[in-house]
Amino acid sequence: MVSTVALVYFGGMAVLFFFWIYGIVSFGLDLKNKIIPGARQYLRGRRKLKEKRKREQEQEEREQQLY
């Protein structure tokens, strides 16, 4: 009887451990394939907008100096 309880207990723990590891690996792959590339793209877009605003401001300053 004790061995059956121990077998069920350790079997249940193995199943829970499997899903725990699966969750960690899945989260890591999501980071690698979705979150990090998305964050890089977002930052790249912000930099481009900032550079574009700076170029437009410099162009406006040059135009004002001409007049």
N, C-alpha and C positions, 0 to 999 in steps of 0.2 A: 504494500500500500504506500509506503513512504517513497519508494522508488518511482511510482506512478506520479505522485504529486511533484516530486523533484523533476521528473521528465517533462511534465506539463509546464512547470514553472520555467525551466531553462529553455524549453521550446518557445514559450511566449516571449521570454526575454530576447531570444534570437530573432524572432519576427519583429519585435519592436526595434531592436538594434538595426536590423536591415532597413526598415523605413526611416530611421533616424539618419543613417549613413546616406540613404537615397536622397533625403531632403537636403543634406549638406552638399552633396555632389551636384544636385539640381540647382541649388542656389549659386554655387560656384560657376556653373556653366552659364546661368542666366547673367551673372556679373560679367563674365568673359564675352558673351555673345550679344548681349542686349544693352546692359546698363552702361558699361564702360565706353563702347562705341557711341552710344547716344549722348553721353556726357561730352565726349570729345567733339562730336559734331556740333553740339550746342555751343561749346566754348569757341570752336572755329567760327561759327556764325556770328557770335558776339564780337569777336576780334575783327571780322570783315566789316560789320556794321560800324564799329568804332573807327576803323581806317577810312571807310567811305565818308562818315560824318566829318572827319578831320580834313580829308581832301576837299569836300564841298565847302567847308569853312575857309580853307586857304584860298580856294578859287573865288569865293565871295569877297575876301579881303583884297585879293589882287584886283578884282573888278572895281571895288570901291576906291582903290588907290588910283586907278586909271581915270576916274571921273572927278 
